[in-house]
Structures are given as C-alpha cells and as structure tokens.
Amino acid sequence: MSARSLARIGAVLVMGATGGAMLDAAAARADEYTDLLDILLMKGNLTQAEHDGLLAKHLHRGHVASHGASPRAARVAVTRRDEAAGPVAVAHHTELPGPVVIGGPTLDPSVIQARQAAASAAESARMAQAAMLSTRSALDSASVVRVDKYVAGKGLTFRAGPIDITLSGFINGFYTYNSPAGGMPVAGGVSTGASGFDSSAVRNGLLPAGLILKLKTTQSGIDLNAVLGMYPGIDNAKNGAFNANTGGSPVGLGTAGIDFRQVYITAGTTSFGTVKIGRDLAIFGGDAILSDATLLSVGSTGSNASPGNTSLGRIGVGYVYADWIPQISYASPVVAGVQATIGVLQPLDEFNFAGGGLSAESTQHSSPMVQGKVTYDFTAGDLTGRIWAGFLTQHQQALTGAGIAPTATRGAMVEAGEIGAKLTYGAAQAVAYYYRGSGLGTTGLFFDGVAANGRKRDSEGYYVQGMYNVAGKLKLVGSYGVSNLYQAPGENSTLLVRRNESEIGAVYYSLTDWLNLVGEYAHTKSAAHGANSASDDTASGGAILLF
C-alpha cells in the first residue's frame, strides 16, 4: 500500500474516531465507523470476535440514539442484551476495559480502542511517506548513477545527475585472400591486379574498430553533446600521407594505428536546430558511405599484402570518400521529414594520387570548403526511406603542376553534386546513389581532380545495392558500383585511371544481438585512358561485433 493511501486511511481513522466526543452522533457516522472497523480487522488490529462485537454495539447504539435514548441507556441496553446472548458475548466484553472519564463525558472503551488504532495507522502513514520522500530524494541525487535499459547496438547509457553518458563501439576482423587476375598498372586505380602475387591477410574491413564516448545534457534550455570517437586498427601502422589509413607494415614489433576521427560538440534546440563544431564525418558523401553494406565487410581491399586500418569497401568504386573533416555546420529542425544541413569545413589540398606528375597540386586556401545537403525521411505504409541531395564547393589556389609555368597563377573552383535514395520495404532494401563533380577527383576528395596543366577534370560515379533479410537473421547483399574520371581539356594521360568498378556479393548472419558473421566475394577492376587495365578477386570471411 502506498504512503498516500496510508495517509488517507489514517485521516479517515482520526476523523471517524474523533468526529464527536459522545456517541449521540453515531447514527450520522454509521458508514464511516463500519468502514473503520473493517479496516482495523483487515490490518489485524481487531480479532473477528472483537469486530463483530463492536459492530453489534454500534448498530444497537445507533438504533437507541435515533429513538432519543441517552448514551448511558444505550450502553446498559447493549450490556443486558449481551448478557442474555450467552457466554461468548460476555467473554468478549470482559476483555475490554471499563468506561473512562476524560474531562467529564464518559468514553466507551470501543471508541478509545478505535482512536488508538487510528493514531497508530496515521503514524505509520507519516513514516511511510517520510521514507518515500527520502528515497525519492536519494534517487534524484546527482551522486546516483543509473543505467538505461540496454538496446542491442545502441550502446550503454549511464545517467549521472543531469548528464547522459553513452559508450558504444564495434570490433571486427577478417581473413582475406586476394588473387590478382593480372594486367598492367593503372595510375590512380584501386585494383591489385597488376601486383602479380596472391596475398593473405588478417585485417580490418572498411570499418576499423571503434570506441565512441558521448556526453549529453541540457543547460539553460540548450541540448548539448560532446563526442569523442577513437578508431584503432588491428594491423601494424605505417607513417605516411594518410596517417593511420596508410598501408600497414607487417613487420615484427609493429603497433596498431589509432584514428581519432570524431572530436566534436553540438548545441541546439528542437525549434532552432543544431550547431556542430569539431571533427566529424563530412556532409557531402556521408549518406553514401553510411548506406554502403560493405561497412560491415571488406569490399575492395586496396593493399592486402600490407593492410592498414581499413579496406576500401566501395570507396573509389561508387562514391568519393566523405572523410572526417574539421567543420562548423548547422542542421535545421526536421519539418515534415525534411532537414537541411550546411557547413564550412577545413579546405583540403589538391592531391596527386596518381603520381608521376600526372596531376596538379595546391596547398594554399584563403577560403573554406562549403558543403550542404537536404534529406527527406518518410514512411508510406510498409515503405520507409530517405532521399537526399548534396553539394560541395572549394576554391583551389596557387596550383602547381608539370604543365603550369612557375610564374603563372592558376586556381580552380571545385564543384560537385550528389543525389541518393535508400528504401526499405518489409525484408527488402535498395540503395541507389549518383555523384558528379568538376575538379572533385576520384576515390578521395580532390585526388587527381586537376590535371597537370591546371585544368579541372570531370568525374562521376554511382552504385546500386540490394539487400534481403531472410528469417530475420540472414542477410543477402549484392551491389555494383563505378567511379569514372575524365581527362581535362588539352590533356593526354594514357596511364591515368579512367574507370574503377566492382561487383560485390555478401552474406551476413546475426549469430547474436552483438555478433555478426560475414562471408563476401568481391571483383574489382581498374582501367586507364590507354590500354592498361587490371583486375582482382577477393574472398573474405570474419565477424563484426557491435555494442
């Protein structure tokens, strides 16, 4: 019984017992007094015999009072009746104390007993209420840490006072066998076909491992978040242009690489929107990679003989890598499923990924990179989906290249756009994505986007993906993607990559809520603007755990 209920019972008991000093008003309190006796019986304060005796006396007294009899005459009449009733009734009354005089009027022993029981019940109610308030105060204390109910894949959330602390992450590992099918080198290609040697590796897939810490609270009506995301690999790291993402070093005494990809804060409200400051996944291309099924597997390997933190997945064979970039961005409130996001980001250098002097470079930036997108999330019966469109622009300044005079001042305004859709209907899911850019390059942002003569190269690409969930645990996935890089006006680079493409088939089995087993096959091909081409085949098997 709750403290509030006990308090109400105590109040009723006190009111019922002290509503009048004399029993002349008993008839007016007949129902209340009867309820009082029932409650005392239920609580064990009265025996059944005592309850029946008091009830009989009360009913008789009420009858006498209604005919003008005095309380004293009523008591005498009840006593005589009980004596005539037999030994049980007489024995019952011998247990009660005699009448007590308090300040004049004589109180019946039953009234005294009822008052005592009422006082005891009221005190119990007060004590229960005090205990409840004390417990509530302790639970609301900032020093108490609570744990939310765990939902698989959503991490562990602890509540310390006004702060929510969430820990989430994933770990994966795959045995990958890569077999080059032969061919000639392609500058900027992603196939290993020209290497000439099969390779085995125990490695990460497209995702490294991850440990993500999120802190969330509300202050002055503003929702605040702080996120720290650490992404270590399982293979030895090697210093290079891409830091932890550079190809690895499978040599004894090596150590794994750590990629601190996420370091950012957000602040906002549901009516204003959200501002983000820090390092996080970029806006342009973000939905493309997050919709890619190879996030949970390997896809195209890149370097498999000396693997780094990650494989390629569909990077360079369907989309340009969004990357993790310092940014200040704003996301609007969601209105009817529509949300707009725009931001200024750290400008990135134009990079000669193909090598051999085939592409121009730049390291000067007087203005930021700007990215934005609009998303639309919807549900129509059993169909749910997201449609998005995004853009990117950045001014590359002071370009240098083999075809640019040292005294020339050459710049290029990079522009790109994208559109995509992800639809889920029952057990089936489909993804379609397309991008096109001028100066954007291929594989990574601004990789080979500008020719050695300082002119921009156009590029485009797409991927399509289908997934079917069999019996809730088994997922079958197939996808195909292409990334094309075209030559700039006045350029004739026959070794430069023209096309990277891949076909991927995979099976994912959810062994538990955490653990997923993965088997995958991928065929990757790269072709140059000249006669060179190369291809390879990869088989991978492993597991990824997400918590």
C-alpha positions, 0 to 999 in steps of 0.5 A: 500500500502506498504512503498516500493511501496510508495517509488517507486511511489514517485521516479517515481513522482520526476523523471517524474516531474523533468526529464527536466526543459522545456517541449521540452522533453515531447514527450520522457516522454509521458508514464511516465507523463500519468502514473503520472497523473493517479496516482495523480487522483487515490490518489485524488490529481487531480479532473477528470476535472483537469486530463483530462485537463492536459492530453489534454495539454500534448498530444497537447504539445507533438504533437507541440514539435515533429513538432519543435514548441517552448514551448511558441507556444505550450502553446498559441496553447493549450490556443486558442484551449481551448478557442474555446472548450467552457466554461468548458475548460476555467473554468478549466484553470482559476483555475490554476495559471499563468506561473512562472519564476524560474531562467529564463525558464518559468514553466507551472503551470501543471508541478509545480502542478505535482512536488508538488504532487510528493514531497508530495507522496515521503514524505509520502513514507519516513514516511511510511517506517520510521514507518515500520522500527520502528515497525519492530524494536519494534517487534524484541525487546527482551522486546516483548513477543509473543505467538505461535499459540496454538496446542491442547496438545502441550502446550503454547509457549511464545517467549521472545527475543531469548528464547522459553518458553513452559508450558504444563501439564495434570490433571486427576482423577478417581473413582475406585472400586476394588473387590478382587476375593480372594486367598492367598498372593503372595510375590512380586505380584501386585494383591489385591486379597488376601486383602479380602475387596472391596475398593473405591477410588478417585485417580490418574491413572498411570499418576499423574498430571503434570506441565512441564516448558521448556526453549529453545534457541540457543547460539553460534550455540548450541540448548539448553533446560532446563526442569523442570517437577513437578508431584503432586498427588491428594491423601494424601502422605505417607513417605516411600521407594518410596517417593511420589509413596508410598501408600497414607494415607487417613487420615484427614489433609493429603497433596498431594505428589509432584514428581519432576521427570524431572530436566534436560538440553540438548545441541546439534546440528542437525549434532552432536546430543544431550547431556542430563544431569539431571533427566529424564525418563530412556532409557531402558523401556521408549518406553514401558511405553510411548506406554502403553494406560493405561497412560491415565487410571488406569490399575492395581491399586496396593493399592486402599484402600490407593492410592498414586500418581499413579496406576500401569497401566501395570507396573509389568504386561508387562514391568519393570518400566523405572523410572526417573533416574539421567543420562548423555546420548547422542542421535545421529542425526536421519539418515534415521529414525534411532537414537541411544541413550546411557547413564550412569545413577545413579546405583540403589540398589538391592531391596527386594520387596518381603520381608521376606528375600526372596531376596538379597540386595546391596547398594554399586556401584563403577560403573554406570548403562549403558543403550542404545537403537536404534529406527527406525521411518518410514512411508510406505504409510498409515503405520507409526511406530517405532521399537526399541531395548534396553539394560541395564547393572549394576554391583551389589556389596557387596550383602547381603542376608539370604543365603550369609555368612557375610564374603563372597563377592558376586556381580552380573552383571545385564543384560537385553534386550528389543525389541518393535514395535508400528504401526499405520495404518489409525484408527488402532494401535498395540503395541507389546513389549518383555523384558528379563533380568538376575538379572533385577527383576520384576515390578521395576528395580532390585526388587527381581532380586537376590535371597537370596543366591546371585544368579541372577534370570531370568525374562521376560515379554511382552504385546500386545495392540490394539487400534481403533479410531472410528469417530475420537473421540472414542477410543477402547483399549484392551491389555494383558500383563505378567511379569514372574520371575524365581527362581535362581539356588539352590533356593526354594521360594514357596511364591515368585511371579512367574507370574503377568498378566492382561487383560485390556479393555478401552474406551476413548472419546475426549469430547474436544481438552483438555478433555478426558473421560475414562471408563476401566475394568481391571483383574489382577492376581498374582501367586507364585512358590507354590500354592498361587495365587490371583486375582482382578477386577477393574472398573474405570471411570474419565477424563484426561485433557491435555494442 
